[in-house]
Amino acid sequence: MGIIHFFLFSPFLMSLFSCNSLAQEASPPSTALKTTYQRTVLPADTTALWLSPDSLIRDLVIIDCPGGPDSTLEYRPRNRARYRYLSNYDEISVISLHQAQSFNTSMYRYTDEFSMEDARYEVDITVEMLNRAIDYFKSRDKKVIVVGTSYGAFVVQNYLLNEPAKADQYIILSGRLDIDQVMVEETMNGNSGSFLDDGRTYVPDEKPIRIEHKDMDTREDLVCNRLKAAIGHHRYTEQLAQRDLSDVLYFYAVNDQNVGALTKQEIEFLEKRGARVFADDRGHNKTWQRLIDEVEAGKVKL
């Protein structure tokens, strides 16, 4: 499972739902194409798209988009959540949002192939999950902050490509705007290497998987990495060039070994579009701590 750690496993990942057991809506037209697993369709009940440690929905809602991508969705009780360090935590509800692969684990049981076309479809489903969650809470007059970590960071960025700004704030942790092309190609083939501690030098996998193998670990690696390729291939500095990003806070690690550090060009792009950018040196998995630091220092307001 080491290959999958190209993206962060969120501390919120724990339980799973199968879409088979939920009321379903008609899926987009592309589901009519022949596939070798049951493509994800979304339920009529929007609240089935997330997990929350309690039923109380406060006036400030954080929609947490986890890393991975993983086959399960976990979350921690409120007294163990990473947001508990915020002084206003008692005023916040945190919901952990499903992604297509945690909502519909049938994709790990594909018979012949999990193609890039399949991966692109499932990425679109995940983005629609975020869209529906935002709509749900905004329609109830909640302040909504979306936090995307690692793979979840790319989910948020993909959402910003395709949807109007409906949330009050977007916080992106440990993401990239323009992933190195060599890494995109690696993940497309079911593999993912890593960066050296300089956050710049990419090192491919020493033992690439063989796609023709059908053991469970290989299936999961292939699915997860092709999902990464489908969402990571975008050149966000080009595709977000017309979007106002003043509602975005972007936290990155200068020594990120999972996705690499933001380049000078990426930082300049974000700042030019109005985003606030924060660098940290505690690695890919710790950028959330910099967020907490900035909030508690009064430099960031949630």
Buried (B, 14 or more C-beta within 10 A) or exposed (E): EEBBBBBBBBBBBEEBBEBEEBEBEEBEEEBEEEBEBBBBBBBEEBEBBBBBBEEEBBEBBBBBBBBBBBBBBBBBEBEEBBBBBBEEBEEBBBBBBBBBBBBBBBBBBBEEBBBBBBBBBBBBBBBBBBBBBBBBBBEEEBBBBBBBBBBBBBBBBBBBEEBEBBBBBBBBBBBBBBBBEEBBEBBBBBBBBBBEEEBBEBEBBEEBBEBEEEEEEBBBBBBBBBBBBBBBBBEBBEBBEEBEBEBBBBBBBBBBBBBBBBBEEBBEBBEEBEBBBBBBEBBBBBBBBBBBBBBEEEEBEB
